[in-house]
Amino acid sequence: MDRITLRLPPDLVRRFDAAAVARGGRSRYLRTIMEAAAQAPLPEAEPGPPGAKSAKLTLRLSDDDMTRLEAEAAHVGLLRTQWAAALIRRRLHGRLQLTPPEALALIGVRRELYRIGVNINQIARALNTAVMEGAVLDLEIAQLGAFAAEIRGHLGEMDEAFAGNLAYWSSEP
């Protein structure tokens, strides 16, 4: 017989065992569930991009190394497998590897830049359609200058974030 092994949280195992008691035990109940699932028609596989298949890589680490890996992964908000995969992808592809907090921050910056772009378009439209004189025109031009400075600031922050991300995944601690 083939064997399937999986890792489950202890709470899920306790709840499953409690449900399985009345159904002949863990193995019998699991076989019943699997047989029922095997009778259902298989969903059509969605074609993925070429080369989208993944392969499994198994690593053996000392307890100390595993502890350090788990701590580092937790520090950046990733699971240990996600962290190791991100490190490997960074080395292989040379691209950014954003953690969830970094991705959220990038979304926020993009939203702010979009907002600023909308404001600039409104000002440009007003300048094109209205005849403005003196102080009003000076205020609009000053507002455009302020938006340009704000955009440069956000772009500088993005550059720093990207450089920090690349440095994190590229250098030794």
N, C-alpha and C positions, 0 to 999 in steps of 0.2 A: 504494500500500500504506500501511496505517497503521503507525505507529511507537509502540513502548512503551519508555519510558525509566525506569530505576530505579537507585537508589543501593545499592551493595553494598560490604561491607567488602573490602579488597584480598585477604585470605586466602581468602574465599569465591570470588572471581573466579578466583584462581589454581587452586583445587581444581576449580572447574567447567571451566575451560579444559583442565585435565589430563584430565578425564573426557571432554570433548568432542572431543579430538584423534582418538580412535579412531572417532568417530561423525560425521565430516565437518566438524568445526569448531563454533565457538560458535553461530552463527546456525542452522545446520541442526539441531544437537542441540536447541536451544531450541525451534525450530518443531516438532520431533518430540514433545517433552514437552508442548507446548501443544496439539497435535492430539490426543494421547492424553487429556489432561485434558478437552478439549472433547467427547470422545465419552462421557465418564462422565455419568450423569444428574445434573442440578443438584440440590443439596439445597434443600428448601423453605425459602423465606425466612421467618425468624421475624418475626412482626409486632412492631414496636416501638411505643413510645408515640408519639402524634401529635407531629409536629415533631421527631422524633429524627434526621432526616437532617442530615448535616453538609455544609458547603461548604468549599472550599479558599480560603485567603487567601495571596497571595504578597507578600512584602515585599522591597524592595531596600534594603540598608543599606551604609554605607561599611565599609571593612575595620576601622576603629577601632571603630565602633558594633557590628559583629558580634563583634569580640574581646571587648568589654565585656559584650555580651549573653551570650556563651558562658561568660565567667568568672562572671557573676552567677548564671546558671542552674546551673552546676556547684557554686557555693557553697551553694545551697539543695538540691542533689541532684536537679535536674531537667534534662531535655534542653532545648535552646534553644526548640524548638517548644512543649513543655509549659509552659515559663516564660512565653512570650509569650501563650499561650492563657489561662493562669491570670491574668495581668495584665489581659487583655481581659475575662475573665469577672468579675473583681473589680470592674472599672469599670462593667460593664453590669448586673450583678446585685446588687452590694453584699454578697456573701457571702464567708465565709472561703474561702481557697484553701490547703489543707494540703499541705505537702510530705511525702514519705514519712517522714522522721524525725518530723515533727510529728504525723502520723497515728498512728505507732507509740506516741509519747508519750501521745497522747489515749487510745489503747486501754489503755495501762498505767494511766492515771488511772481510767478506767472500771472496770477490773478491781479496783483497790484500793477504789473506792467500793462496788462490789458486795460485796466481802469484808467491809467494815465494816457494810454493811446486813445481811448474814447474821448477823454477831455481835450487832448491835442486836436483831434479831428473836429470837435465842436468849435474850438477857438479858430482853427483854420477856416472852417465854413463861415464863421461870423466875420472874419477878416476879409474873406472873399466877397461877401454879399453886402457888407455895410460900409458906408463911408464914415470913417472915424477920424477924429482930429485930436491933436494935442494929448491931453492927459489920458483919455480913454484908450487911445492907441498905445500909449506908453505902458499902461497897465496890462493890456493884453500881451504885449511883447515881453514884459517882465514875467507874466504868468508862464509864457512859453519857455522862457529861460529857466524858471523854477522847475518846470516839468523835466526839461532836459537834464538839469542837475540831479533831480531825483532818479531819473532813469540811469544816469551814469553811476549813481550810488548803488542802485540795485544790481547793476551789471558788475560792479566791483565786488559786491557781496557774493554774487554767483561765482565769479572767478575765484574768490577766496575759498568758497565751499568746494568747488570742483578741485582746486589744487590740494585742499586738505583731504578730500576723499582719495584722490590719487596717491597722495603721500601715505595715507593710512594703509592702503592695500599694497603699497610698493615697498615700504621700508620695514626694517626690523624694529621692534619695540625698544 
